[in-house]
Amino acid sequence: MTFIGIDTKDTVFENVDANIDIPLDDMTAYSMYPKYNWVYSTSRLFDMQNVEWSPFPVGELVQAHQEFPFTQGSCEIYTKEIAGERLSTDVAVLKGHIVWAAHHKDGKVLDDLRGDIELVISALTTLHFKKFAGVISVDTIGTKIVGVRLRMTTEMVEKYESDWLKRVLRIYNRRPWGK
C-alpha cells in the first residue's frame, strides 16, 4: 500500500511509508471513492449551491466552467459571472469534520484563512463527507465551490508544515489529527 496515481520518485512522497493506498491523481481517487464521485460534476456542485447554470450561454449565463474540470474532453456549462478571489483549499476531513485546512493561490500557501469560504467548505464536508477520512481539494471563486478533487493538491504538499504528511497518514488511517 502506498501513494498511487503519480510517479513519486524524487518527490516528498518517495520515502514515506503508507499502510493504506492514498490517491494522488483524480482517476485513482475516482476509482477509490465511487460514493463521492458526484463531486467531479460541476453542475451538481452548482445545483447544491443553488447556482443557476445552463449547458450553453444564454442571457446572463455567460461565464464558462468545465463540467468535469479535472478530466479530458469535458464540456462547458455557463453561469452568471461569479465575482471574487479564485482559491484552492486543501482540507483534511475526518468523518465530516475539517481537522486542517490551507488556502493556496498562484503556488503560494496563504497565511490566513477566509472565514466565509471555510463556512461553505465546512457545510460541504459536514453534509456530504460524513464517513470520509482523507484530504480533498476544493476550488472556489468568491464563496462558490467550482470544483472538488478527492485528493490533495500534490504540488502544494512540500509547502505545508514539516509534519503535515505524517498527520495526513493518521487521517487516512482514521486516527485523530495529531503528532
CORKA-V450851 format. One record per backbone hydrogen bond with DSSP energy under -1.0 kcal/mol. NH is the residue of the N-H (numbers start at 1). CO is the residue of the C=O. If there is no record, write none. Layout:
BEGIN
nh & co
NH & CO
NH & CO
END
This chain:
BEGIN
nh & co
4 & 22
11 & 8
14 & 11
16 & 13
22 & 2
24 & 4
29 & 25
30 & 26
31 & 27
32 & 28
33 & 29
36 & 33
37 & 34
39 & 36
40 & 37
41 & 38
42 & 67
45 & 41
46 & 42
47 & 43
48 & 44
49 & 45
50 & 47
51 & 46
54 & 78
58 & 61
61 & 58
62 & 60
63 & 79
65 & 77
67 & 75
71 & 68
77 & 65
78 & 54
79 & 63
87 & 140
88 & 104
89 & 138
90 & 102
91 & 136
92 & 100
93 & 134
94 & 97
95 & 132
96 & 129
97 & 94
99 & 92
100 & 92
102 & 90
104 & 88
105 & 108
108 & 105
110 & 103
118 & 114
119 & 115
120 & 116
121 & 117
122 & 118
123 & 119
124 & 120
125 & 121
126 & 122
127 & 123
128 & 124
129 & 125
132 & 129
134 & 93
136 & 91
137 & 149
138 & 89
139 & 147
140 & 87
141 & 144
142 & 85
144 & 141
146 & 139
147 & 139
149 & 137
154 & 152
156 & 153
159 & 156
160 & 157
164 & 161
167 & 163
168 & 164
169 & 165
170 & 166
171 & 167
172 & 168
173 & 169
174 & 171
175 & 170
178 & 176
END
